[in-house]
Protein backbone atom coordinates (compact mmCIF):
# COMPACT_ATOMS: atom_id res chain seq x y z
CA UNK A 1 0.00 0.00 0.00
CA UNK A 2 2.80 2.42 0.78
CA UNK A 3 4.39 1.66 -2.58
CA UNK A 4 1.15 2.52 -4.39
CA UNK A 5 0.69 5.59 -2.19
CA UNK A 6 4.19 6.87 -2.90
CA UNK A 7 3.64 6.43 -6.64
CA UNK A 8 0.15 7.98 -6.56
CA UNK A 9 1.22 11.26 -8.20
CA UNK A 10 2.72 9.32 -11.11
CA UNK A 11 -0.57 7.58 -11.95
CA UNK A 12 -1.67 3.98 -11.69
CA UNK A 13 0.82 1.32 -10.66
CA UNK A 14 1.05 -2.06 -12.39
CA UNK A 15 0.98 -5.23 -10.33
CA UNK A 16 4.21 -6.46 -11.94
CA UNK A 17 5.95 -3.20 -10.93
CA UNK A 18 4.85 -3.64 -7.31
CA UNK A 19 5.94 -7.29 -7.38
CA UNK A 20 9.30 -6.36 -8.89
CA UNK A 21 10.03 -3.71 -6.27
CA UNK A 22 8.76 -5.59 -3.23
CA UNK A 23 9.65 -9.19 -4.03
CA UNK A 24 6.06 -10.34 -3.48
CA UNK A 25 5.25 -13.14 -5.95
CA UNK A 26 3.08 -11.73 -8.74
CA UNK A 27 0.30 -14.36 -8.54
CA UNK A 28 -0.02 -13.87 -4.77
CA UNK A 29 0.06 -10.08 -5.14
CA UNK A 30 -2.65 -10.18 -7.81
CA UNK A 31 -4.97 -11.96 -5.38
CA UNK A 32 -4.26 -9.38 -2.68
CA UNK A 33 -4.84 -6.49 -5.07
CA UNK A 34 -8.09 -8.07 -6.31
CA UNK A 35 -9.36 -8.33 -2.71
CA UNK A 36 -8.40 -4.71 -2.04
CA UNK A 37 -10.30 -3.60 -5.15
CA UNK A 38 -13.36 -5.60 -4.07
CA UNK A 39 -13.25 -4.06 -0.61
CA UNK A 40 -13.03 -0.53 -2.04
CA UNK A 41 -9.51 0.31 -0.89
CA UNK A 42 -8.08 0.35 -4.43
CA UNK A 43 -9.42 1.11 -7.86
CA UNK A 44 -8.13 -0.63 -10.94
CA UNK A 45 -8.07 0.22 -14.62
CA UNK A 46 -7.21 -2.21 -17.41
CA UNK A 47 -5.28 -1.43 -20.55
CA UNK A 48 -2.73 1.22 -21.45
CA UNK A 49 -2.23 3.60 -18.54
CA UNK A 50 -4.03 1.15 -16.28
CA UNK A 51 -3.03 -0.28 -12.96
CA UNK A 52 -3.94 0.28 -9.34
CA UNK A 53 -4.59 3.44 -7.36
CA UNK A 54 -5.77 4.24 -3.86
CA UNK A 55 -9.41 5.30 -3.70
CA UNK A 56 -8.68 7.65 -0.81
CA UNK A 57 -5.74 9.95 -0.13
CA UNK A 58 -3.05 8.15 1.91
CA UNK A 59 -3.63 10.57 4.80
CA UNK A 60 -7.21 9.28 5.09
CA UNK A 61 -6.67 5.55 4.52
CA UNK A 62 -6.58 3.62 7.81
CA UNK A 63 -4.57 0.44 8.23
CA UNK A 64 -7.78 -1.11 9.55
CA UNK A 65 -9.33 -0.59 6.10
CA UNK A 66 -6.32 -2.09 4.35
CA UNK A 67 -6.26 -5.19 6.56
CA UNK A 68 -10.01 -5.71 6.84
CA UNK A 69 -10.28 -8.02 3.80
CA UNK A 70 -7.59 -10.30 5.25
CA UNK A 71 -7.78 -10.03 9.03
CA UNK A 72 -10.80 -10.13 11.31
CA UNK A 73 -8.89 -8.58 14.23
CA UNK A 74 -11.31 -5.73 14.55
CA UNK A 75 -14.16 -8.21 15.01
CA UNK A 76 -12.28 -10.95 16.83
CA UNK A 77 -12.97 -11.58 20.49
CA UNK A 78 -11.54 -15.09 20.66
CA UNK A 79 -10.01 -16.12 23.93
CA UNK A 80 -6.31 -17.03 23.58
CA UNK A 81 -7.09 -20.16 25.63
CA UNK A 82 -9.93 -21.15 23.31
CA UNK A 83 -12.57 -20.67 25.97
CA UNK A 84 -16.01 -20.48 24.35
CA UNK A 85 -17.21 -17.73 26.69
CA UNK A 86 -14.50 -15.36 27.83
CA UNK A 87 -15.64 -11.96 28.98
CA UNK A 88 -15.60 -9.73 32.04
CA UNK A 89 -18.23 -11.93 33.74
CA UNK A 90 -16.48 -15.24 32.99
CA UNK A 91 -12.81 -14.43 32.25
CA UNK A 92 -9.95 -16.76 31.42
CA UNK A 93 -6.71 -16.43 33.46
CA UNK A 94 -5.25 -13.80 31.07
CA UNK A 95 -8.47 -12.04 30.05
CA UNK A 96 -7.64 -8.67 31.65
CA UNK A 97 -4.21 -8.56 30.01
CA UNK A 98 -5.40 -9.95 26.67
CA UNK A 99 -8.14 -7.31 26.38
CA UNK A 100 -5.50 -4.59 26.70
CA UNK A 101 -3.39 -6.15 23.93
CA UNK A 102 -6.37 -6.44 21.59
CA UNK A 103 -7.50 -2.90 22.37
CA UNK A 104 -4.01 -1.51 21.72
CA UNK A 105 -3.77 -3.36 18.40
CA UNK A 106 -7.22 -2.21 17.31
CA UNK A 107 -6.35 1.35 18.26
CA UNK A 108 -3.12 1.14 16.26
CA UNK A 109 -4.99 -0.06 13.16
CA UNK A 110 -7.75 2.53 13.55
CA UNK A 111 -5.46 5.52 14.11
CA UNK A 112 -2.54 4.74 11.80
CA UNK A 113 -2.93 5.91 8.23
CA UNK A 114 -1.05 4.78 5.13
CA UNK A 115 0.16 8.38 4.89
CA UNK A 116 1.86 7.98 8.28
CA UNK A 117 4.07 5.28 6.76
CA UNK A 118 5.11 7.18 3.65
CA UNK A 119 8.21 8.82 5.10
CA UNK A 120 9.96 5.47 4.76
CA UNK A 121 11.85 4.75 1.54
CA UNK A 122 10.12 2.63 -1.09
CA UNK A 123 10.62 -1.08 -0.45
CA UNK A 124 13.33 -2.70 -2.53
CA UNK A 125 13.26 -6.20 -3.85
CA UNK A 126 15.24 -8.62 -1.72
CA UNK A 127 17.29 -11.38 -3.28
Rosetta silent file (secondary structure, phi, psi, omega in degrees, C-alpha in Angstrom):
SEQUENCE: XXXXXXXXXXXXXXXXXXXXXXXXXXXXXXXXXXXXXXXXXXXXXXXXXXXXXXXXXXXXXXXXXXXXXXXXXXXXXXXXXXXXXXXXXXXXXXXXXXXXXXXXXXXXXXXXXXXXXXXXXXXXXXX
SCORE:     score description
SCORE:     0.000 S_00000001
   1 L     0.000  -40.111  179.589    0.000    0.000    0.000 S_00000001
   2 H   -67.129  -33.699  177.614    2.801    2.416    0.780 S_00000001
   3 H   -62.684  -48.030  178.587    4.388    1.663   -2.581 S_00000001
   4 H   -62.158  -41.921 -179.578    1.152    2.523   -4.390 S_00000001
   5 H   -62.720  -41.574 -178.432    0.688    5.590   -2.185 S_00000001
   6 H   -71.658  -21.358  178.580    4.191    6.866   -2.901 S_00000001
   7 L   -97.293    0.785 -173.046    3.642    6.425   -6.641 S_00000001
   8 H   -53.478  -40.804 -177.913    0.153    7.983   -6.556 S_00000001
   9 H   -70.145  -17.293 -179.288    1.223   11.258   -8.197 S_00000001
  10 H   -89.775   -6.728 -179.317    2.722    9.321  -11.113 S_00000001
  11 L   110.796 -162.113 -179.012   -0.568    7.582  -11.955 S_00000001
  12 L   -69.758  152.786 -178.317   -1.673    3.984  -11.686 S_00000001
  13 E  -115.440  131.342  179.292    0.820    1.318  -10.660 S_00000001
  14 L   -76.879  147.216  178.730    1.047   -2.055  -12.392 S_00000001
  15 H   -59.246  -41.858 -178.396    0.977   -5.235  -10.332 S_00000001
  16 H   -65.835  -29.857  175.713    4.215   -6.460  -11.935 S_00000001
  17 H   -67.732  -44.878  178.532    5.946   -3.201  -10.928 S_00000001
  18 H   -61.303  -46.702  179.808    4.847   -3.636   -7.312 S_00000001
  19 H   -59.673  -43.124 -178.875    5.942   -7.291   -7.379 S_00000001
  20 H   -62.737  -41.560 -176.990    9.296   -6.364   -8.888 S_00000001
  21 H   -81.007  -24.711 -175.855   10.035   -3.708   -6.267 S_00000001
  22 H  -105.212  -18.510 -177.789    8.758   -5.593   -3.234 S_00000001
  23 L    81.932    6.950  176.821    9.649   -9.192   -4.031 S_00000001
  24 L   -77.610  128.655  179.191    6.063  -10.340   -3.482 S_00000001
  25 L   -55.199  135.055 -173.554    5.250  -13.142   -5.953 S_00000001
  26 H   -56.894  -45.870 -178.315    3.079  -11.729   -8.738 S_00000001
  27 H   -61.469  -42.497  178.753    0.299  -14.359   -8.538 S_00000001
  28 H   -65.329  -45.301  179.758   -0.018  -13.869   -4.769 S_00000001
  29 H   -61.274  -40.929  179.424    0.058  -10.083   -5.144 S_00000001
  30 H   -59.662  -37.876  177.073   -2.654  -10.177   -7.805 S_00000001
  31 H   -66.220  -41.951  178.466   -4.975  -11.963   -5.377 S_00000001
  32 H   -62.358  -48.407 -179.343   -4.260   -9.381   -2.678 S_00000001
  33 H   -61.702  -40.819  177.810   -4.845   -6.490   -5.068 S_00000001
  34 H   -59.070  -44.916  179.279   -8.091   -8.066   -6.308 S_00000001
  35 H   -64.680  -36.283  178.908   -9.364   -8.328   -2.710 S_00000001
  36 H   -70.443  -32.503  174.673   -8.401   -4.712   -2.039 S_00000001
  37 H   -68.086  -46.648  179.527  -10.300   -3.597   -5.152 S_00000001
  38 H   -59.181  -36.095 -177.912  -13.361   -5.602   -4.069 S_00000001
  39 L   -82.789   -6.217  177.164  -13.253   -4.057   -0.611 S_00000001
  40 L    90.625    6.861  178.937  -13.034   -0.527   -2.045 S_00000001
  41 L   -78.035  -39.540 -179.348   -9.509    0.307   -0.893 S_00000001
  42 E  -117.086  158.160  166.699   -8.079    0.346   -4.432 S_00000001
  43 E  -116.257  154.387  179.168   -9.418    1.108   -7.863 S_00000001
  44 E  -134.071  148.348  177.606   -8.127   -0.628  -10.944 S_00000001
  45 E  -133.655  132.949  178.355   -8.069    0.217  -14.621 S_00000001
  46 L   -90.242  160.056  173.189   -7.212   -2.212  -17.408 S_00000001
  47 L    89.936 -169.864 -178.381   -5.283   -1.430  -20.553 S_00000001
  48 L   -61.267  131.689 -178.019   -2.730    1.223  -21.453 S_00000001
  49 L    79.489    4.124 -178.541   -2.230    3.603  -18.544 S_00000001
  50 L   -82.917 -176.247 -179.027   -4.026    1.155  -16.282 S_00000001
  51 E   139.706 -153.770 -175.517   -3.027   -0.285  -12.962 S_00000001
  52 E  -118.193  144.095  177.222   -3.942    0.279   -9.342 S_00000001
  53 E  -140.585  154.756  172.892   -4.586    3.442   -7.364 S_00000001
  54 E   -72.103  142.379  176.425   -5.766    4.242   -3.862 S_00000001
  55 L   -81.619  -22.592  179.320   -9.405    5.300   -3.704 S_00000001
  56 L  -121.018  157.313  173.066   -8.675    7.651   -0.806 S_00000001
  57 L   -61.786  145.408 -179.426   -5.741    9.948   -0.132 S_00000001
  58 L   -54.002  -31.317 -179.042   -3.050    8.151    1.913 S_00000001
  59 L   -69.239  -16.670 -179.153   -3.627   10.572    4.800 S_00000001
  60 L  -105.119  -12.903 -173.356   -7.209    9.278    5.093 S_00000001
  61 L   -87.830  111.294 -178.185   -6.674    5.551    4.521 S_00000001
  62 E   -78.587  147.727  174.431   -6.582    3.623    7.813 S_00000001
  63 H   -60.719  -31.658  177.616   -4.570    0.436    8.234 S_00000001
  64 H   -58.711  -38.578  178.767   -7.778   -1.109    9.550 S_00000001
  65 H   -69.604  -37.518 -179.790   -9.334   -0.592    6.103 S_00000001
  66 H   -67.579  -40.621 -175.824   -6.322   -2.091    4.347 S_00000001
  67 H   -86.232  -17.220 -175.236   -6.257   -5.185    6.564 S_00000001
  68 L   -52.265  -40.899 -179.781  -10.011   -5.711    6.840 S_00000001
  69 L   -67.634  -14.792 -173.206  -10.279   -8.023    3.797 S_00000001
  70 L  -117.619  -18.120 -171.192   -7.586  -10.304    5.252 S_00000001
  71 L  -139.398  126.053 -179.672   -7.780  -10.033    9.035 S_00000001
  72 L   -93.722   25.067 -176.930  -10.800  -10.126   11.311 S_00000001
  73 L   -54.759  -39.142 -176.821   -8.885   -8.584   14.231 S_00000001
  74 L   -68.961  -19.857  178.938  -11.311   -5.727   14.550 S_00000001
  75 L  -104.109  -17.805 -171.891  -14.161   -8.210   15.008 S_00000001
  76 L   -71.229  135.076  174.838  -12.279  -10.952   16.825 S_00000001
  77 L  -132.871   20.135 -175.448  -12.970  -11.575   20.490 S_00000001
  78 L   -65.414  134.058  176.815  -11.543  -15.090   20.665 S_00000001
  79 L   -69.235  135.953  179.060  -10.012  -16.118   23.932 S_00000001
  80 L   -65.371  -17.396  177.225   -6.307  -17.032   23.581 S_00000001
  81 L   -94.234   -0.423  178.889   -7.086  -20.164   25.630 S_00000001
  82 L    78.586   13.962  179.844   -9.932  -21.149   23.313 S_00000001
  83 L   -68.149  129.283 -176.221  -12.568  -20.671   25.974 S_00000001
  84 L   -60.237  -43.810  177.777  -16.014  -20.482   24.345 S_00000001
  85 L  -118.011  111.608  178.628  -17.209  -17.734   26.687 S_00000001
  86 L  -136.731  104.599  179.990  -14.497  -15.362   27.829 S_00000001
  87 L  -149.490 -173.579 -177.642  -15.640  -11.964   28.983 S_00000001
  88 L   -61.652  -28.962  179.892  -15.603   -9.730   32.036 S_00000001
  89 L   -81.360  -30.490 -177.861  -18.229  -11.928   33.736 S_00000001
  90 L  -137.492   69.145 -172.695  -16.483  -15.245   32.986 S_00000001
  91 L   -81.162  153.248  170.319  -12.812  -14.427   32.245 S_00000001
  92 L   -81.114  174.912 -177.806   -9.949  -16.764   31.417 S_00000001
  93 L   -60.718  -25.078 -178.277   -6.709  -16.426   33.456 S_00000001
  94 L  -112.635   11.501 -174.192   -5.247  -13.802   31.070 S_00000001
  95 H   -51.002  -50.652 -176.390   -8.467  -12.036   30.050 S_00000001
  96 H   -60.144  -39.340  178.955   -7.645   -8.675   31.647 S_00000001
  97 H   -74.877  -41.778 -178.518   -4.214   -8.558   30.013 S_00000001
  98 H   -62.313  -40.501  178.817   -5.400   -9.948   26.667 S_00000001
  99 H   -58.592  -39.903  179.749   -8.142   -7.312   26.382 S_00000001
 100 H   -66.019  -38.940  178.061   -5.496   -4.595   26.704 S_00000001
 101 H   -64.388  -48.491 -179.476   -3.387   -6.154   23.928 S_00000001
 102 H   -61.937  -43.435  179.738   -6.373   -6.441   21.586 S_00000001
 103 H   -63.482  -40.635  178.870   -7.504   -2.895   22.366 S_00000001
 104 H   -65.012  -42.059  178.729   -4.005   -1.512   21.716 S_00000001
 105 H   -64.829  -45.954  177.547   -3.774   -3.363   18.404 S_00000001
 106 H   -59.095  -44.063  179.587   -7.224   -2.205   17.309 S_00000001
 107 H   -61.539  -42.819  177.396   -6.355    1.352   18.257 S_00000001
 108 H   -57.722  -47.718 -178.574   -3.119    1.145   16.261 S_00000001
 109 H   -66.876  -35.886 -178.438   -4.994   -0.064   13.160 S_00000001
 110 H   -74.793  -32.310 -173.449   -7.751    2.528   13.551 S_00000001
 111 H  -100.904  -14.192  179.900   -5.464    5.524   14.111 S_00000001
 112 L   -91.429  130.622 -179.972   -2.535    4.742   11.804 S_00000001
 113 E  -107.666  154.603  176.285   -2.929    5.915    8.226 S_00000001
 114 H   -56.337  -38.169  177.913   -1.051    4.784    5.135 S_00000001
 115 H   -59.179  -28.742  178.054    0.162    8.379    4.893 S_00000001
 116 H   -67.339  -21.273 -175.502    1.862    7.979    8.280 S_00000001
 117 H   -97.784   -1.739 -171.955    4.067    5.281    6.755 S_00000001
 118 L   -79.156   -8.525  178.876    5.107    7.177    3.654 S_00000001
 119 L   -78.135   -5.632  176.549    8.205    8.819    5.104 S_00000001
 120 L   -82.427  150.475  176.934    9.964    5.471    4.761 S_00000001
 121 L   -65.573  156.539  176.913   11.848    4.752    1.541 S_00000001
 122 L   -58.172  140.874  178.882   10.121    2.633   -1.086 S_00000001
 123 L   -64.561  141.969  176.915   10.622   -1.077   -0.454 S_00000001
 124 L  -109.034  146.421  179.205   13.327   -2.695   -2.533 S_00000001
 125 L   -62.098  135.677  178.457   13.255   -6.201   -3.846 S_00000001
 126 L  -101.481  138.349  174.602   15.244   -8.620   -1.717 S_00000001
 127 L    84.769    0.000    0.000   17.287  -11.385   -3.282 S_00000001
